[in-house]
Structure formats: C-alpha cells, structure tokens
Amino acid sequence: MGNLKRFRASFLYRYVIYFVFLIILPIFLAWWVYEKVLYFYYAENTVATRQINMENSLSLLESSLEATENILVALKGNQEILYYMEYRPEKPNMMYGTFKRVNTFCEELHLMTPYLHSLKIYCDSPLPIYAGPFVRMENFAGGGELKKQIEDSGYGEIIWRVEVPKTGEFPAIYAYQKLYAQNYLKCVGYVELWLSPQLLKDYVAMLNSLSDDPQAVLTLFYGDSPIYTNASCKDTALVYVDRESGYETYYWQDQYRNYLRISKLELLLICSGRLSAVKILPSGNIPSILFSVIFVLLLVLFVAFFLSIVSLSRRILTFSSFIRDSDPEKLTPFLREGRAKRRADEFDMLTDTYNTLIRKNNSLISQIQKMELYTQQARFLALQKQIHPHFIYGTLETIRMTALQNRDREAASMIFSLSSLIRYSISISEKAVTLRDELEIARHYLSIQKIRFDNRIGYDFCVEESLLDMELPSFILQPILENAVVYGISKTLDFCTLTVEAHGDAGRVILTVSNTGLPITRQRLEEVNGLLCGKIEPKAFTGRHNGLALDNIRERLLIFFNGRASVRLALQNGRTATVITVIAPETAAGTAKNPGE
C-alpha cells in the first residue's frame, strides 16, 4: 500500500496521467472526429454524384419518349393517312393502294425506336379495309375515362398513360394523340402507341449498373402507388414521398435517398441505402499497437501519423480543388501523382470510384448526343413534310374558270407555273436548295396569284447577287408569301405590292418578305411573335394557322442552321413584314452574348 502511494506521488505517475489525458485521448478523439467529418463529407459527395448520374441517365429515357413523339408528328403529317380516313367513302376503289402505302409507312416507323410494340389508329367511320393499323373505335380498350380525356385534349397534345402491371412486372407505356383532317377543322381519328415494358426494364437495369451500393433498395412509384421494387421483401420497400428530383442524407440514421421524378409519365424513382455501405472511408485507421507501445515509440508513431495526415489532407484538398474547379459540362478523370512510389490506399479507392463514375457519365453523355443527333434528323424530315398545299386547290379552280371563259395565254401561263410548283414540291427532300431556287419558285407562285387576283398584285425582288447561292431548307419563301396573300392582300380591294429583300449586314443575312395589304393587328403581332420566340407553346397557340406555319419554318431553319436562325413578324411603315435572320458561324458566339443587338 505504501509503495502504491509513493508511485502515485511520483513524477512518472503524473507524467503518464498527463500524457494519456492531454495527448493520447485528444489524439484519439481528434482523429475520430476528423475521420467522421471526412466520411460524411465524401458520403455527401458520392450521393450527390450518384444523383447527377441518375439525372443524366434520364436523358436516355427521354430520348425514347421524344422518339415516340416524333412518330406521332410523322403520323400527323402523313397525307396518305389523313386522305385515307377522310375520303374513304367517296373513293373506295383507290383505298386499297393507299392502305398498302399507309401500312408500309407505319411498319417503317418501328425503326425509330426499338421499344415500339404496336401502333393503332382508331376511328368511328367504316373503312373499305379495316385492318392494322386501323382499328374500330368500339374496340378501344383504354376505358371511358381515358377516352374522354383524349377527346378533350387539344391539337398536338399527347396523352401519356402508364399501365400498372398486375404481376409485379414493369409497366407498359401508352401515348395517344388526335388526328385531324387536312383542313384541321375536324378530328378523324386517334393514334395509340404502345411502348414495351422493356423500356423501363432496361432503364432500371442501367441505374442498377451505375450504383456502387449492391444493397440499395430501388422502388418505382406511379402516382403514390409502388409498381416495382428490387427489395426481396415487400416490407422493406420504400414509402412514397411527394417531392421532385434530388437527394437527402440522414447522417445520424446512416441513411441516404436519391429521388428521380419522371414528370411526363408521372413516375417517381426512389433509391435508398445505408451511408456505411458506400464504403467511402473505412473506420479503425488507428493501429491497435498504439495501446501497448512505450512513450518514445508512441511519439514516433504520432509524428509519423501526423505526417500521414498532412499528406492525406494535401491529397484531399487537391482532389477537392479539382472537383470544385471542374467544368460541370465537361467532367474529366482525376489524375493522381506518384502512385508508383507507394501502395494504393483508401483515397486511391475513392478516386478510382470517382474516375469510374466519370467515365460512365461521359459514355452516357456520348450516347445522349448521338440520340439527340438522330432525333434532330427525324424532326427535320418530319417538319419538311408538313407543307400546306391548299393554295394549289384554289389555283386549279382559277385555272378551270379562266380556261372556260377566256381560252387565252393566261391559262397556259398559270398551268406552267403550277406545274413548276408541283414539280418543286414533289422533289422536296432533306437536301438543301439555294436562295436562287426559292426565288424562282416564288416567281411562279406570284405569277399565278397575280392572274388570280386580276393583276391586283405587284411584286419586286431586291436580293444581293452574292446571296443567290446561299443554301437553306426548301419551301421557305412560298409559305410566307402565301400568308401575305391570304391574310393581307386578299383582305383588301386595293392594289398591293409584295417585296422580297435579302442583304448581308455585319455577319448576318437578313431576308425580309413584306406586303402592302391589310396590316396585321398589334395584338396578333404580339401573339405570333410570342409563339416564334418560345413564350407561347404551340399547343396553347390560338387563332388561325399562319403563326403555326411560321413556327414550322422557324423549326426547320433552327435545325438546318444549328440554332443560328430566327423568324419574327414586324410592322415597317404600314407594311406587314416577315423577317428571317441567319447569323454566320463565326459571329454566333458574340450574338449569343448580346441578343438584343
């Protein structure tokens, strides 16, 4: 007992106590806190990176849905289908050939997306040939509520429906849209596209391949009801949470959640797991030998450990600075320094995981860019086929009346111009034409209208010689001139002049078509320009179709000139003018920075 009292009063006892409580315990506590901070920091970054990858991968699913929308656009713009459905009672002998071409066209649409399971066109009236893709409306299997929703939909509106499976499999996706007659005055049928459940199955499989947490629970909700989960037991499936895309981390509960909202299909994908399963930083980095070594060895280990922490902090700061300074739109792998001189550690595992995710992300971005390119090509071909030929019918009637009354050269001239127009319209393709070609067909069109309106129309072309070989999509000027005739010149009995001007100005080409007919109202001018600048959606656009025709031209110009073109209406000294502006590639960047100039 006396020896114990003497030891407690000795310097060695006090030194051991001070060393343990002032050095050893603070070191262990500081290291434990430091490790936890690092763990939660990188766990947060890993969950955030996973959220970015999930949102980027959503573009692949949206590309398939956009391909479906392009199929609907192609069907809506196919004149054979509209002709077959609108005029089937009057010309039954011609219907068989038309039906064969329609059937071939519908079969070719399956090439636009591998997930298209079937295509049906429902209608009420009897057909001479009632076979696929045409189906009687009485066989519509979507239910009365869905049918009412489709009937109440607007022009161009797409109704999406997810069919909830009864056996726990992935759901099928349906898209519906109205088909209108060529004059857009009545609905002649409904289109139904059935996308295979393999679409969502492949998408979920891709998300599983991106996850580095094999124990993560993934649940797909339609509305607030779960329709798929990879959990082995339904009791472990996730609970629905009404929120948009994002992620949440619960450090004290050791949980994380990623949310992905697929708004178009009213689907919500929730992925949940344990933060500890991410394996960002392992615990227990302090060697157990520290508990049994002598004081001198402990100091040596402390210095070595401190130097190791300094090295790790430097590498962490380097990696953090790399992530912070990286361009979000162009992520690159992290290149480590001096790996050949040391063994791989946990930080190398983290950077390897990060580099793997970046490579997968870059691969997905490359696939998305290819899908966007294919989608643009499909949109370009579909938009070029949406040309309104109703002026031909009016011209034919005028030719008939002129030939019956006069039997002179005017009829021959009109027939020649009309044949040129028809020949040019039939030769429309995705290939570009020159401004010279467009001006030539515009002259033919205006010569017909000049005779039709009893020489009450005059026209003038003022185009710089250097611009005549400029390439642009076909049938750009004729629809604009037709708008001028229909909505300006035909509304007045005065002599009217049409002017087509084209000139270069500071890296831009400005093409203007103006007329002296009835001027457009301020209200209508604002509505059409709102549609052309994207403030008004086409499905929300009201009134006549002149704005939609200009929007069609704007879409084709944007695709052809890679976003460097614009279309707008203007009032210039009492004249209604349509102004097309094309920016040269070398000045496009500066124009984007100063859009008001």
C-alpha positions, 0 to 999 in steps of 0.5 A: 500500500505504501509503495502504491502511494509513493508511485502515485506521488511520483513524477512518472505517475503524473507524467503518464496521467498527463500524457494519456489525458492531454495527448493520447485521448485528444489524439484519439478523439481528434482523429475520430472526429476528423475521420467522421467529418471526412466520411460524411463529407465524401458520403455527401459527395458520392450521393450527390454524384450518384444523383447527377448520374441518375439525372443524366441517365434520364436523358436516355429515357427521354430520348425514347419518349421524344422518339415516340413523339416524333412518330406521332408528328410523322403520323400527323403529317402523313397525307396518305393517312389523313386522305385515307380516313377522310375520303374513304367513302367517296373513293373506295376503289383507290383505298386499297393502294393507299392502305398498302402505302399507309401500312408500309409507312407505319411498319417503317416507323418501328425503326425509330425506336426499338421499344415500339410494340404496336401502333393503332389508329382508331376511328368511328367511320367504316373503312373499305379495309379495316385492318392494322393499323386501323382499328374500330373505335368500339374496340378501344380498350383504354376505358371511358375515362381515358377516352374522354380525356383524349377527346378533350385534349387539344391539337398536338397534345399527347396523352401519356398513360402508364399501365400498372402491371398486375404481376409485379412486372414493369409497366407498359407505356401508352401515348395517344394523340388526335388526328385531324383532317387536312383542313384541321377543322375536324378530328378523324381519328386517334393514334395509340402507341404502345411502348414495351415494358422493356423500356423501363426494364432496361432503364432500371437495369442501367441505374442498377449498373451505375450504383456502387451500393449492391444493397440499395433498395430501388422502388418505382412509384406511379402516382403514390402507388409502388409498381416495382421494387428490387427489395426481396421483401415487400416490407422493406420497400420504400414509402412514397414521398411527394417531392421532385428530383434530388437527394437527402442524407440522414447522417445520424440514421446512416441513411441516404435517398436519391429521388428521380421524378419522371414528370411526363409519365408521372413516375417517381424513382426512389433509391435508398441505402445505408451511408456505411455501405458506400464504403467511402472511408473505412473506420479503425485507421488507428493501429491497435499497437498504439495501446501497448507501445512505450512513450518514445515509440508512441511519439514516433508513431504520432509524428509519423501519423501526423505526417500521414495526415498532412499528406492525406489532407494535401491529397484531399484538398487537391482532389477537392480543388479539382472537383470544385474547379471542374467544368460541370459540362465537361467532367474529366478523370482525376489524375493522381501523382506518384502512385508508383512510389507507394501502395494504393490506399483508401483515397486511391479507392475513392478516386478510382470510384470517382474516375469510374463514375466519370467515365460512365457519365461521359459514355452516357453523355456520348450516347445522349448526343448521338440520340439527340443527333438522330432525333434532330434528323427525324424532326427535320424530315418530319417538319419538311413534310408538313407543307400546306398545299391548299393554295394549289386547290384554289389555283386549279379552280382559277385555272378551270374558270379562266380556261372556260371563259377566256381560252387565252395565254393566261391559262397556259401561263398559270398551268406552267407555273403550277406545274413548276410548283408541283414539280418543286414540291414533289422533289422536296427532300432533306437536301438543301436548295439555294436562295436562287431556287426559292426565288424562282419558285416564288416567281411562279407562285406570284405569277399565278396569284397575280392572274388570280387576283386580276393583276391586283398584285405587284411584286419586286425582288431586291436580293444581293447577287452574292446571296443567290447561292446561299443554301437553306431548307426548301419551301421557305419563301412560298409559305410566307408569301402565301400568308401575305396573300391570304391574310393581307392582300386578299383582305383588301380591294386595293392594289398591293405590292409584295417585296422580297429583300435579302442583304448581308449586314455585319455577319448576318443575312437578313431576308425580309418578305413584306406586303402592302395589304391589310396590316396585321393587328398589334395584338396578333403581332404580339401573339405570333411573335410570342409563339416564334420566340418560345413564350407561347407553346404551340399547343396553347397557340390560338387563332388561325394557322399562319403563326403555326406555319411560321413556327414550322419554318422557324423549326426547320431553319433552327435545325438546318442552321444549328440554332443560328436562325430566327423568324419574327413578324414586324410592322415597317411603315404600314407594311406587314413584314416577315423577317428571317435572320441567319447569323454566320458561324463565326459571329454566333458566339458574340450574338449569343452574348448580346441578343438584343443587338 
